């Protein structure tokens, strides 16, 4: 049940037929693991905390640098040198003291990630490298936990949703079977802040829709965003029958 403070806090949600009190209760009961607290994880975590996701787990091992401040909107100049997950945890609890936030201030090994997935209803991949994305995807496939993947570089963004609780779902490895590390990243190619913010915000929106029971238009799809033109392209990600990660599922 929602208490009186929650009824007031989430009153704009409660006015929506697509959410209502039942949907808000579902958000309160939800457990979300966010991996990566940079340009994607920052807006995603802020919106999920404000929306009333009851339990957020934040994973990152980086400390805040001055170059982060151009796009990682959770942080301020006074936060430089502090651990990203600890600063984010503190700020999310200031935004919404009704929720629980736990931080993991290290690079999670595969065994720990597997353990965390036993307690998660949904994962947001907000990382910035291929190795991490492939490891997260494999762990989510094995644990049958839905996964929302975001990526952005320069003025371009990507958004994907794989519902690994469904046996017919494709996976990230179906789309990118070559696990070699990409050479381009924000550090050497640049990024416009609102582009990464757009993708992170949409990751949060897809998470909220998932918990309140709204259908997603991006399951097993790759959405490509062009920040120059504001155009979107959509591609279906077919399940690869030879995929070494998801074929057995």
Rosetta blueprint (number, residue, H / E / L):
1 X L
2 X L
3 X L
4 X H
5 X H
6 X H
7 X H
8 X H
9 X H
10 X L
11 X H
12 X H
13 X H
14 X H
15 X L
16 X L
17 X L
18 X L
19 X L
20 X H
21 X H
22 X H
23 X H
24 X H
25 X H
26 X H
27 X H
28 X H
29 X H
30 X L
31 X E
32 X E
33 X E
34 X E
35 X E
36 X L
37 X L
38 X L
39 X H
40 X H
41 X H
42 X H
43 X H
44 X H
45 X H
46 X H
47 X H
48 X H
49 X H
50 X H
51 X H
52 X L
53 X L
54 X L
55 X E
56 X E
57 X E
58 X E
59 X E
60 X L
61 X L
62 X L
63 X E
64 X L
65 X L
66 X H
67 X H
68 X H
69 X H
70 X H
71 X L
72 X L
73 X L
74 X L
75 X L
76 X L
77 X H
78 X H
79 X H
80 X L
81 X L
82 X L
83 X E
84 X H
85 X H
86 X H
87 X H
88 X H
89 X H
90 X H
91 X H
92 X H
93 X H
94 X H
95 X H
96 X L
97 X L
98 X L
99 X L
100 X E
101 X E
102 X E
103 X E
104 X E
105 X L
106 X L
107 X L
108 X L
109 X L
110 X H
111 X H
112 X H
113 X H
114 X H
115 X H
116 X H
117 X H
118 X L
119 X L
120 X L
121 X L
122 X E
123 X E
124 X E
125 X E
126 X L
127 X L
128 X L
129 X L
130 X H
131 X H
132 X H
133 X H
134 X H
135 X H
136 X H
137 X H
138 X H
139 X H
140 X H
141 X H
142 X H
143 X H
144 X L
145 X L
146 X E
147 X E
148 X E
149 X E
150 X E
151 X E
152 X E
153 X E
154 X E
155 X L
156 X E
157 X E
158 X E
159 X E
160 X E
161 X E
162 X E
163 X L
164 X L
165 X L
166 X L
167 X L
168 X L
169 X L
170 X L
171 X L
172 X H
173 X H
174 X H
175 X H
176 X L
177 X L
178 X L
179 X L
180 X L
181 X L
182 X L
183 X L
184 X L
185 X L
186 X H
187 X H
188 X H
189 X H
190 X L
191 X E
192 X L
193 X H
194 X H
195 X H
196 X H
197 X H
198 X H
199 X H
200 X H
201 X H
202 X H
203 X H
204 X H
205 X H
206 X H
207 X H
208 X H
209 X H
210 X H
211 X H
212 X H
213 X L
214 X L
215 X L
216 X L
217 X L
218 X L
219 X E
220 X L
221 X E
222 X E
223 X E
224 X E
225 X E
226 X E
227 X L
228 X L
229 X L
230 X L
231 X E
232 X E
233 X E
234 X E
235 X E
236 X E
237 X L
238 X L
239 X L
240 X L
241 X L
242 X L
243 X L
244 X L
245 X L
246 X L
247 X L
248 X L
249 X L
